Amino acid sequence: MSGPRVRSRLRVIDVVRQAVLGLTSRRLRTALTALGISIGIASLISIQGITEANQADARAEIDALGSDFLLIAPGTNVTEEAELLPQAPAMLDTHIDELEYVAALYSVDARARKNELIPEAQTGGVTVSAVTASGLDLLEPVNGTVAFGRFHDTTSVEVPAVVLGSLAAERLGIRHLVGHPTINISGNDFAVIGVLNEFETINTDLNRTAIIGLNVAASLFETPDNPGLIYAQVPPEQLDEARDRIPAQANPLAPGEVAVSRPTEALEIREVIDETFARILQALALIVLAVGGIGIANIMVISVIERRGEIGLRRSLGATRRHIAAQFILESTVLSLLGGILGVTIGVGIVFGYAQYKDFELIIPWFWLSVGVAAAFGLGALAGLYPAWRASRLDPAEAVRPAA
């Protein structure tokens, strides 16, 4: 009479030990296979982290510059070069209540140089512009500041005095105001009364500009009173309305000759472009992950073939198909998780290094960290299904039989 049938049992800890043993006994293969997953995870995290850092920087620049800044310039004219009307700044200031500041800048046909001994052609790229007494708040809409000295006032715009942009001051050798330095503008000496701080993102043309008074420019250089540019500031909630009204107010007879733009739009477009590229690169990273998952499945199938003897022996000793399948699924999952952890570490390291190099705020994409680990876990389990099924279906007698 036969005794009671003993049911084969395998504890969870034993399954884990078997899976770890299966991986550690083939260390090089395990490392190379995990590397495929880690590259995908690292790509996913680093792409998102770098993109978020760039976007945060762009948003900070927009906040610093102000989203309420409009630039008004000559538009298009099919017969001749378009010009802004001389009365355009006053008309805008009078008829559009939404505008908080309106300041015009006039182009001056003159050459700035250190002194009269330097050939007039050697300007170092410095341009000359002019402001009027009604446009002394020029620095308000452009968020400009004075590095040293002062900006123009109602007195200085009527005499030969000049305020220099940061690059203009550097090229003309003005590093301080000690000794009342002067520069020469087309044969006329101008006292330097101030130097502006650098414009780093927009309005960079002001960095290489020498700014004088319009009445002085008209007297010495016959500068016309048509503004080259008009800077306007408007509350953000009224920006679109003001933008639509400006052309007709600045030139009622030819609104098309007035172009209105918002310079910070370039930063917003950059943010959109960064996000678009991030989506494309994320798709590529997911493809790399899928390829890594296929690689794991392939390696696990090879492992099943190589370990037929081991599988057959365990089956003959009482291991069930479920035990064998569990072992191979766990091996695949652990292998993928190893790659995921390595990928997360590499990805965070790349993001940290990029933030340090660009002097950006460090932003860790926590959501994508969790997505990366979850993707690694899911891929590992999915990739192990077929090898596990194949291993569990091996006939014990066939498995232990030596190959012919």
Secondary structure, DSSP 8 states (H G I E B T S, - for coil): -----------HHHHHHHHHHHHHTTHHHHHHHHHHHHHHHHHHHHHHHHHHHHHHHHHHHHHHH-S-EEEEEE---SSS-----TTHHHHHHHH-TT-SEEEEEEEE---EESSTTS-TT--TT-EEEEE-GGGTTTTTTTT--EEEE----TTGGGTTEEEE-HHHHHHTT----TT--EEEETTEEEEEEEEE----SS-GGGGGEEEEEHHHHHHHH---S--SEEEEE--GGGHHHHHHHHHHHH-TT-GGGEEEE-TTHHHHHHHHHHHHHHHHHHHHHHHHHHHHHHHHHHHHHHHHHHTHHHHHHHHHTT--HHHHHHHHHHHHHHHHHHHHHHHHHHHHHHHHHHHHHHT------HHHHHHHHHHHHHHHHHHTHHHHHHHHT--HHHHHS---
